Amino acid sequence: MGAQSAGPLVVGVDSSTQSTKTLVVDAETGEVIARGQARHTVSGGDGKESDPRQWWRALGEALDQCGDAARQVSALSVGGQQHGLVALDAAGEPVRPALLWNDVRPAPQSERLIEELGGAKAWAERVGSVPGPAFTVAKWAWLRANEPAAAGATAAVRLPHDYLTQLLTGQGVTDRGDASGTGWWASSSESYDTEILEHVGLAPGTLPRVALPGEAAGTVRTDELPLPRGALVAAGTGDNMAAALGLGLRPGQPVLSLGTSGTVYAVSAHRPADPTGTVAGFADARGDWLPLACTLNCTLAVDRVAALLGRDREAVEAGGGAVMLPFLDGERTPNLPGASGLLHGLRHDTTAGQLLQAAYDGAVFTLLRALDRVLDADAAADTPLLLIGGGAKGRAWRETVLRLSGRPVLVPDAQELVALGAAAQAAGLLLGEDPAAVARRWGTARGAEYEARERDDAARDRLASTLADGEALLRR
């Protein structure tokens, strides 16, 4: 519990794949007054699934940990994991566990959808993104093909953050940021694409209304949570859009997030449309755009390599020519859902520490290569790279990013940026301000700065060559 608040209180929620976090924040100063966290589980054999009802229970538990502060809030917002398919029956109950973003079973449906509706370039121009297996539209197509009874019983389709917002307000509302990751919201028209919906057999009435930036979803209408009835509820957004708000990003500021998965993104005034599918052409939560690339394999994959080698995750060693592509769970960027890890250049004198460093290099290189596509051509090369996520705390991760990027790096002190961004959205709604400007006033991007170093082009060239030569093997 923090100090007594001087201004109105807001709650920011981060509902991720593995836990729900809540921050009670002073809307004027950004001071965190109270916080809570409750875990939930991911299940499924070949897939990644969760019962969405546990997200609601976890939200209640996390708010309980915030004590009386939660009962004094004036507004709240939910940031949630993107892409997940929450299928609800006519009574609003889940017909099955939610399919999560990192479930790659819809890969065949993704490929068919791209082919059937004009190819990758047409999708990029129309929707803003080429719908990989993560996208909700591919998940819905998978459900229709593999579980027709569940699809037939579905009366409403929601994203994870929409589901929680609906339970809070009784209203089916989403925002343009999270909607842009479905594959059926077209960035070209900023509306649901009726032709795509018809093609996949989904009625427009099953989807939530898309709120305008700065528009409320409703007010709290439930007594199940320790929240005041009548508190404003913002439209919420996807986790990456919320983190962008939490950092108060301006156009052209690159972000590299090191979590279980890795992401690179930047706010842009230009609508993205990458026909290669590397960059997802997301909308942000404010009215701009958030071109983003995501990899499945980041900190979890490198930690697994460290465990296999019997080493601490920081016990890396320089030197050697080994190259590792740690695609342990398939991969999204590049789009290789069936890929496994690849090790090349092993020598008699290669050490375990060098192998671990090679795993770091492979994960970071994949992200930096995608960042080149994310950034506008006019983005300054010396703009600091904002390094966030759990990996940003690790020396080995930070040193690898510095060595392979050639950019200065800034590691913000602020933690729980998704929840903080949701809190900024709630504060913006309450105070009538731009939520990114609210976050900048809070000083959320202040932190440790590291000067740029000469880029290790030799290591990058080895990685690029191995990826190009090994792609056929990776596709098996």
Stockholm file with secondary structure:
# STOCKHOLM 1.0

chainA/1-476         MGAQSAGPLVVGVDSSTQSTKTLVVDAETGEVIARGQARHTVSGGDGKESDPRQWWRALGEALDQCGDAARQVSALSVGGQQHGLVALDAAGEPVRPALLWNDVRPAPQSERLIEELGGAKAWAERVGSVPGPAFTVAKWAWLRANEPAAAGATAAVRLPHDYLTQLLTGQGVTDRGDASGTGWWASSSESYDTEILEHVGLAPGTLPRVALPGEAAGTVRTDELPLPRGALVAAGTGDNMAAALGLGLRPGQPVLSLGTSGTVYAVSAHRPADPTGTVAGFADARGDWLPLACTLNCTLAVDRVAALLGRDREAVEAGGGAVMLPFLDGERTPNLPGASGLLHGLRHDTTAGQLLQAAYDGAVFTLLRALDRVLDADAAADTPLLLIGGGAKGRAWRETVLRLSGRPVLVPDAQELVALGAAAQAAGLLLGEDPAAVARRWGTARGAEYEARERDDAARDRLASTLADGEALLRR
#=GR chainA/1-476 SS CCCCCSSCEEEEEEECSSEEEEEEEETTTCCEEEEEEEECCCBCSSSCEECTHHHHHHHHHHHHHTGGGGGGEEEEEEEECSSCBEEECTTSCBSSCEECTTCCTTHHHHHHHHHHTTCHHHHHHHHSSCCCTTSHHHHHHHHHHHCHHHHHTCCEEECHHHHHHHHHHSCCEEEHHHHTTSSSEETTTTEECHHHHHHTTCCGGGSCEEECTTCEEEECCCSSSSSCTTCEEECCEEHHHHHHHHHTCCTTCCEEEESSSEEEECCBSSCCCCTTSSSEEEECSSSSEEEEEEESCSHHHHHHHHHHHTCCTTCCCCCCCCEEECCTTCBTTTTBTTCCCEEECCCTTCCHHHHHHHHHHHHHHHHHHHHHHHSCTTSCTTSCEEEESGGGGCHHHHHHHHHHHCSCEEEESCCCHHHHHHHHHHHHHHHTSCHHHHHHHHTTTCEEEECCCCCCHHHHHHHHHHHHHHHHHHTC
#=GC SS_cons         CCCCCSSCEEEEEEECSSEEEEEEEETTTCCEEEEEEEECCCBCSSSCEECTHHHHHHHHHHHHHTGGGGGGEEEEEEEECSSCBEEECTTSCBSSCEECTTCCTTHHHHHHHHHHTTCHHHHHHHHSSCCCTTSHHHHHHHHHHHCHHHHHTCCEEECHHHHHHHHHHSCCEEEHHHHTTSSSEETTTTEECHHHHHHTTCCGGGSCEEECTTCEEEECCCSSSSSCTTCEEECCEEHHHHHHHHHTCCTTCCEEEESSSEEEECCBSSCCCCTTSSSEEEECSSSSEEEEEEESCSHHHHHHHHHHHTCCTTCCCCCCCCEEECCTTCBTTTTBTTCCCEEECCCTTCCHHHHHHHHHHHHHHHHHHHHHHHSCTTSCTTSCEEEESGGGGCHHHHHHHHHHHCSCEEEESCCCHHHHHHHHHHHHHHHTSCHHHHHHHHTTTCEEEECCCCCCHHHHHHHHHHHHHHHHHHTC
//
